[in-house]
Amino acid sequence: MCKEEDYMSDSFINVQQDIRPGLPMLRQIREARRKEEKQQEANLKNRQKSLKEEEQERRDIGLKNALGCENKGFTLLQKMGYKSGQPLGKSGDGIVEPIPLNVKTGKSGLGHEALLKQKAEETLESCRRKIHMKNQAEETAAEQFRLRLKYKQDEVKLEGDLKRSQQACRQLDTQKNIQVPREAWYWLGLEEETDEEEKKEQDEDDYKSEDLSILEKLQILTGYLREEHLYCIWCGTASEDKEDLSSNCPGPTAADHD
């Protein structure tokens, strides 16, 4: 037999205890957690189920089990030739599984859920309509902005063409010793130089330049340049005769020269 060690020997006296800082606290925490988990497990086992939970369990068990011969309705079906698993109906095209049971647990009345669903769908449809109308409004605003921008760009281009036509008209009229233009606005700057007295003496039947748009002035002036001087501002050259102008010039408008 092994000789028993003396409790006064070095093997007992020189044993060093584990005194790392925080170790006793960790052990206490772990022990408290284990006790708490055991208590929770015991509470779950000993907890008495509520009436609703018991009803739900009984219902689930009853729905999982197929109907047997003890069920009167199933017995009547068997007498009429029904076999378990086959569809209902004379032609065999009916349902196979029973109609699912939908248990109502809330306190709201019948049809309340359908009403809530209908209201939710109406709210969703209203939101969709608002988003659609907003998108349409944004698209319309963007299109109107593009049209206004294009109109301004076209207007600036027309003003540039009109000034070029007025400059060319004054230069070509001067070369032909024409001292007074057919209309004051035919020459660039001359319309502003005209005195107010001369404007009052103009015949009332004559149209005023202010009544004409930039496009109308451009059309009239370019027509005058083509007729009088055989000149096209977009070609930038004067032709020798009308036949030369009609054959070498695409047309009397800027669009014809694009």
Solvent accessible surface area in square Angstrom, and as a share of the most:
residue,aa,sasa,rsa
1,M,241,1.08
2,C,125,0.75
3,K,188,0.80
4,E,162,0.72
5,E,119,0.53
6,D,83,0.43
7,Y,162,0.61
8,M,119,0.53
9,S,37,0.24
10,D,100,0.52
11,S,63,0.40
12,F,113,0.47
13,I,106,0.54
14,N,100,0.51
15,V,103,0.59
16,Q,170,0.76
17,Q,149,0.66
18,D,78,0.40
19,I,148,0.75
20,R,147,0.54
21,P,135,0.85
22,G,42,0.40
23,L,23,0.12
24,P,82,0.52
25,M,115,0.51
26,L,88,0.44
27,R,135,0.49
28,Q,114,0.51
29,I,72,0.37
30,R,134,0.49
31,E,73,0.33
32,A,60,0.46
33,R,155,0.56
34,R,123,0.45
35,K,128,0.54
36,E,102,0.46
37,E,104,0.47
38,K,137,0.58
39,Q,104,0.46
40,Q,98,0.44
41,E,102,0.46
42,A,40,0.31
43,N,78,0.40
44,L,126,0.63
45,K,171,0.72
46,N,123,0.63
47,R,136,0.50
48,Q,159,0.71
49,K,95,0.40
50,S,55,0.35
51,L,123,0.61
52,K,155,0.66
53,E,69,0.31
54,E,62,0.28
55,E,68,0.30
56,Q,87,0.39
57,E,76,0.34
58,R,141,0.52
59,R,64,0.23
60,D,51,0.27
61,I,107,0.54
62,G,47,0.45
63,L,111,0.55
64,K,166,0.70
65,N,96,0.49
66,A,95,0.73
67,L,110,0.55
68,G,22,0.21
69,C,96,0.58
70,E,153,0.69
71,N,56,0.29
72,K,173,0.73
73,G,39,0.37
74,F,21,0.09
75,T,41,0.24
76,L,107,0.53
77,L,64,0.32
78,Q,74,0.33
79,K,157,0.66
80,M,148,0.66
81,G,50,0.48
82,Y,37,0.14
83,K,146,0.62
84,S,91,0.59
85,G,57,0.54
86,Q,66,0.30
87,P,47,0.29
88,L,72,0.36
89,G,58,0.55
90,K,217,0.92
91,S,94,0.61
92,G,35,0.34
93,D,118,0.61
94,G,34,0.32
95,I,91,0.46
96,V,79,0.46
97,E,130,0.58
98,P,105,0.66
99,I,146,0.74
100,P,118,0.74
101,L,109,0.54
102,N,137,0.70
103,V,62,0.35
104,K,86,0.36
105,T,112,0.65
106,G,50,0.48
107,K,210,0.89
108,S,45,0.29
109,G,51,0.49
110,L,168,0.84
111,G,50,0.48
112,H,73,0.32
113,E,117,0.52
114,A,67,0.52
115,L,82,0.41
116,L,93,0.46
117,K,135,0.57
118,Q,96,0.43
119,K,110,0.47
120,A,62,0.48
121,E,96,0.43
122,E,96,0.43
123,T,83,0.49
124,L,91,0.46
125,E,75,0.34
126,S,33,0.21
127,C,61,0.36
128,R,140,0.51
129,R,132,0.48
130,K,136,0.58
131,I,103,0.52
132,H,104,0.46
133,M,128,0.57
134,K,127,0.54
135,N,67,0.34
136,Q,92,0.41
137,A,62,0.48
138,E,96,0.43
139,E,118,0.53
140,T,70,0.41
141,A,57,0.44
142,A,42,0.32
143,E,77,0.34
144,Q,91,0.40
145,F,116,0.48
146,R,131,0.48
147,L,102,0.51
148,R,132,0.48
149,L,81,0.40
150,K,116,0.49
151,Y,145,0.55
152,K,124,0.53
153,Q,106,0.47
154,D,59,0.31
155,E,60,0.27
156,V,101,0.58
157,K,114,0.48
158,L,45,0.23
159,E,70,0.32
160,G,31,0.30
161,D,7,0.04
162,L,18,0.09
163,K,110,0.47
164,R,109,0.40
165,S,0,0.00
166,Q,17,0.07
167,Q,102,0.45
168,A,14,0.11
169,C,0,0.00
170,R,89,0.32
171,Q,113,0.50
172,L,30,0.15
173,D,0,0.00
174,T,79,0.46
175,Q,121,0.54
176,K,104,0.44
177,N,118,0.60
178,I,49,0.25
179,Q,138,0.62
180,V,117,0.67
181,P,11,0.07
182,R,155,0.56
183,E,52,0.23
184,A,31,0.24
185,W,5,0.02
186,Y,6,0.02
187,W,18,0.06
188,L,62,0.31
189,G,30,0.29
190,L,39,0.19
191,E,40,0.18
192,E,141,0.63
193,E,110,0.50
194,T,27,0.16
195,D,87,0.45
196,E,131,0.59
197,E,128,0.57
198,E,91,0.41
199,K,96,0.41
200,K,168,0.71
201,E,145,0.65
202,Q,91,0.41
203,D,83,0.43
204,E,173,0.78
205,D,133,0.69
206,D,85,0.44
207,Y,105,0.40
208,K,122,0.52
209,S,11,0.07
210,E,130,0.58
211,D,107,0.55
212,L,36,0.18
213,S,58,0.37
214,I,44,0.22
215,L,85,0.43
216,E,76,0.34
217,K,30,0.13
218,L,7,0.04
219,Q,103,0.46
220,I,64,0.33
221,L,0,0.00
222,T,9,0.05
223,G,31,0.30
224,Y,16,0.06
225,L,1,0.00
226,R,40,0.15
227,E,120,0.54
228,E,62,0.28
229,H,17,0.08
230,L,30,0.15
231,Y,40,0.15
232,C,4,0.02
233,I,8,0.04
234,W,52,0.18
235,C,52,0.31
236,G,44,0.43
237,T,88,0.51
238,A,61,0.48
239,S,23,0.15
240,E,159,0.71
241,D,70,0.37
242,K,129,0.55
243,E,136,0.61
244,D,39,0.20
245,L,15,0.07
246,S,83,0.53
247,S,83,0.54
248,N,107,0.55
249,C,11,0.07
250,P,87,0.55
251,G,9,0.08
252,P,75,0.47
253,T,58,0.34
254,A,25,0.20
255,A,76,0.59
256,D,62,0.32
257,H,50,0.22
258,D,156,0.81
